[in-house]
Amino acid sequence: MSDDRQPTGSAWDVLAGTRLPPGHRVEITAGKVTMTPRTAASAAIARAVAAQAGEQSAGRGTVLAQAVVDFPSARYGYAPDVALVAPGARPGAGGRYGWRDLEAVLEAVPRGQQDEDFVRKHRFYAECGIPLYVLVDPAEAVCTVYSAPQPAGTYQEAERVPFGNDLFLPLAGRTLVLRTDDFPVESPTPGAEPGGGRGIVDG
């Protein structure tokens, strides 16, 4: 990892005591705090995933919904839509779980919102070794499961799963199976090019 990603405290310390606005994605990238409104489809997908994962994880791991997570940096802080915490993990300072506790993160983000900061976050997840990163795009009606994180900031594997197909998430000692047939689809961002913004490019 680069020097600004070393464990020098939590990025969330700067927002201590601040009430984060509901309905917004709050993130800290390279020391910059951003707040992006969540679309209705993204919020509905996150709720559906959290509910399904919670049912299947009863007694085995913890399911976090839009909870801030500590990463190894004072300049990067993220709160995934859904985070799957390994069995036996316990929260640390401030009641937050750390990146080493995560087995998978899932985010529902339309392609038109996948800007440069979003791409940097994707690379950061890989650098931190998050085993599974699931990106759900309600505008293109497809889920992409990234696996095999590399220290260079890429995921070696990427599997696309269109809405309507079951989403298999292989975790330690178990596999979650998420139904996607009821995931809502939203119209692409007005004025966006076909396929939306930059998206995620590995390699």
Stockholm file with secondary structure:
# STOCKHOLM 1.0

chainA/1-203         MSDDRQPTGSAWDVLAGTRLPPGHRVEITAGKVTMTPRTAASAAIARAVAAQAGEQSAGRGTVLAQAVVDFPSARYGYAPDVALVAPGARPGAGGRYGWRDLEAVLEAVPRGQQDEDFVRKHRFYAECGIPLYVLVDPAEAVCTVYSAPQPAGTYQEAERVPFGNDLFLPLAGRTLVLRTDDFPVESPTPGAEPGGGRGIVDG
#=GR chainA/1-203 SS CCGGGSCSSCGGGGGTTCCCCTTEEEEEETTEEEEEECCHHHHHHHHHHHHHHHHHTTTSSEEEESCCEECSCSSCBBCCSEEEECTTCCCCGGGCEEGGGEEEEEEECCGGGCCHHHHHHHHHHHHTTCSEEEEEETTTTEEEEEEEEETTTEEEEEEEEETTSCEEEEETTEEEEECCTTCCCCCCCTTCCTTCSCCCCCC
#=GC SS_cons         CCGGGSCSSCGGGGGTTCCCCTTEEEEEETTEEEEEECCHHHHHHHHHHHHHHHHHTTTSSEEEESCCEECSCSSCBBCCSEEEECTTCCCCGGGCEEGGGEEEEEEECCGGGCCHHHHHHHHHHHHTTCSEEEEEETTTTEEEEEEEEETTTEEEEEEEEETTSCEEEEETTEEEEECCTTCCCCCCCTTCCTTCSCCCCCC
//
